[in-house]
Amino acid sequence: MYREIKVGEKSIPMLANGATPIRYRMTFGKDIISEFESVQTDTGKASSSIAELAFIMTKAAEAQSEHKAMTTLNQESFIEWLEQFEPLDLVLASEDIVNLYLGNEQTLSEAKKKAGDAVSES
């Protein structure tokens, strides 16, 4: 699933697919599902895991749009990628990042009703 997510002042393309958890494990040596299960009590770990997940999904979107292999997944490229953001940017975007990974297309805004949308009672 592809979506652009606003992180700080930037709109960042991200792509979640079946390879996302594998690439996460290959790059960071951790299982993303186990990470999500264990972050409930550790907010520092949560923000780190979400940043790592956002990095993997951003690189996947870049690779797809540029038709390139994902060969730059390593700790150093992760740190370089993080340097473009302010400290809390990824934390504030965390709900959208996790929802993209989980395939949740829910929006936080409510649909607007049009004048003709009222249901008549019989």
Phi, psi and omega in degrees: 000133183250140174201149170265130183241133179281117178239109187065234180265001185251146172260114188253122175289136178222146181227124176249132177209187183299337181276347184304309181294330178289315178295324177298312180295318180296324184277317188250355177070023182226155176271125185296323180294316177298323178299313180296325179291326185269351184276355183301333182250358184231096184292330177295318177293323180298312182294325177293315180296321180291320176298317179297317179296317178299320178299312180300315182290327176293315180295326177294318179295319178296316181297319180293316183289331181260001181052049180238160175283153179271078184258358184255027179271100176204172184299320181293317179292331175296313179297316178300319179296318180297330185296345179280351185250156171283161186307321185260000183306310182289327178296316181292335179264005189300321181297317179294323180295311180295318179299322177297313180300319182279357179078021182269116181263015179298147174250154180275347180266152180271146177293141178275139178272139174269158183302324183273004184273356182294138180271128180276142179267138179252000000 
